[in-house]
């Protein structure tokens, strides 16, 4: 038996659950389950994410479903959905955990692009567990936080934009009343990235914040750009994607 599937969970479907009440010395969280790729999956994907209370990604993995190529732990045919083959994947995912991660959400999403009567998502036998180390010191009791004091990492820097690393030889350009920007026409196209690493935080730093203006130049037609914050270990702390379409006036 599985949940979802035919005529229910097609394009845009999302499955999630939030867990809380962990042991104080929890150091790892684990998810396992069976994800069903129902009917005409042809190399679409599903992704399982484990996220902390702030939305930071603790672990993430993507699988490709193709019932014509029999991709999956098993490819069979469920009586409820005759005609197309159906596959399922026995999935496992684990992530390190610390007390400051708070609540944990497990989320399942897909890239299927048809109605639920053509291709759909199913799930069964979902389990979530955690491990803890009783020999580890328990976290100190929470204390009231002091008044938040924002700090700008670029305070006193003459030209902070020049400190961002890119692989497209970006230079600065003017755009009339909108001011200046870096990159753009004939410089930063397909495959280019922009990044910067920050150090020297105050010992009591509790949050990091990024803001800026990202320009979608010329013939963007629903391509996307993504901003990701990662820690020194490469774990995602936050991520968001925007869609640019200058023909449909998408953008600020």
ChimeraX attribute file (.defattr): number of C-alpha atoms within 10 A of each C-alpha:
attribute: neighborCount
match mode: 1-to-1
recipient: residues
	/A:1	7
	/A:2	12
	/A:3	14
	/A:4	18
	/A:5	21
	/A:6	20
	/A:7	14
	/A:8	16
	/A:9	21
	/A:10	24
	/A:11	18
	/A:12	14
	/A:13	16
	/A:14	13
	/A:15	15
	/A:16	12
	/A:17	11
	/A:18	13
	/A:19	14
	/A:20	10
	/A:21	8
	/A:22	17
	/A:23	14
	/A:24	16
	/A:25	18
	/A:26	18
	/A:27	17
	/A:28	15
	/A:29	21
	/A:30	18
	/A:31	18
	/A:32	17
	/A:33	16
	/A:34	18
	/A:35	25
	/A:36	26
	/A:37	32
	/A:38	31
	/A:39	26
	/A:40	22
	/A:41	27
	/A:42	17
	/A:43	16
	/A:44	16
	/A:45	16
	/A:46	20
	/A:47	14
	/A:48	23
	/A:49	22
	/A:50	25
	/A:51	24
	/A:52	22
	/A:53	15
	/A:54	14
	/A:55	16
	/A:56	20
	/A:57	21
	/A:58	20
	/A:59	19
	/A:60	18
	/A:61	13
	/A:62	14
	/A:63	16
	/A:64	18
	/A:65	27
	/A:66	21
	/A:67	24
	/A:68	16
	/A:69	12
	/A:70	16
	/A:71	20
	/A:72	20
	/A:73	13
	/A:74	14
	/A:75	21
	/A:76	14
	/A:77	16
	/A:78	15
	/A:79	7
	/A:80	8
	/A:81	16
	/A:82	10
	/A:83	11
	/A:84	17
	/A:85	20
	/A:86	27
	/A:87	26
	/A:88	23
	/A:89	19
	/A:90	15
	/A:91	16
	/A:92	15
	/A:93	17
	/A:94	19
	/A:95	17
	/A:96	14
	/A:97	20
	/A:98	15
	/A:99	14
	/A:100	10
	/A:101	15
	/A:102	16
	/A:103	16
	/A:104	23
	/A:105	19
	/A:106	21
	/A:107	16
	/A:108	19
	/A:109	18
	/A:110	23
	/A:111	16
	/A:112	25
	/A:113	14
	/A:114	14
	/A:115	15
	/A:116	21
	/A:117	16
	/A:118	18
	/A:119	25
	/A:120	28
	/A:121	30
	/A:122	21
	/A:123	19
	/A:124	16
	/A:125	12
	/A:126	13
	/A:127	11
	/A:128	15
	/A:129	12
	/A:130	16
	/A:131	15
	/A:132	16
	/A:133	13
	/A:134	11
	/A:135	7
	/A:136	11
	/A:137	9
	/A:138	13
	/A:139	11
	/A:140	7
	/A:141	6
	/A:142	6
	/A:143	6
	/A:144	6
	/A:145	8
	/A:146	7
	/A:147	6
	/A:148	10
	/A:149	6
	/A:150	10
	/A:151	12
	/A:152	7
	/A:153	12
	/A:154	12
	/A:155	8
	/A:156	8
	/A:157	9
	/A:158	8
	/A:159	8
	/A:160	11
	/A:161	14
	/A:162	12
	/A:163	12
	/A:164	12
	/A:165	14
	/A:166	15
	/A:167	12
	/A:168	17
	/A:169	12
	/A:170	19
	/A:171	13
	/A:172	11
	/A:173	13
	/A:174	10
	/A:175	8
	/A:176	7
	/A:177	6
	/A:178	7
	/A:179	8
	/A:180	10
	/A:181	16
	/A:182	18
	/A:183	19
	/A:184	17
	/A:185	11
	/A:186	9
	/A:187	14
	/A:188	19
	/A:189	12
	/A:190	7
	/A:191	7
	/A:192	12
	/A:193	12
	/A:194	13
	/A:195	12
	/A:196	9
	/A:197	11
	/A:198	9
	/A:199	7
	/A:200	6
	/A:201	11
	/A:202	8
	/A:203	6
	/A:204	9
	/A:205	11
	/A:206	9
	/A:207	8
	/A:208	11
	/A:209	8
	/A:210	7
	/A:211	5
	/A:212	5
	/A:213	7
	/A:214	13
	/A:215	14
	/A:216	18
	/A:217	14
	/A:218	11
	/A:219	11
	/A:220	15
	/A:221	14
	/A:222	14
	/A:223	11
	/A:224	12
	/A:225	14
	/A:226	9
	/A:227	14
	/A:228	13
	/A:229	17
	/A:230	15
	/A:231	11
	/A:232	9
	/A:233	6
	/A:234	8
	/A:235	15
	/A:236	18
	/A:237	17
	/A:238	16
	/A:239	13
	/A:240	9
	/A:241	10
	/A:242	13
	/A:243	15
	/A:244	20
	/A:245	17
	/A:246	15
	/A:247	11
	/A:248	10
	/A:249	8
	/A:250	14
	/A:251	12
	/A:252	6
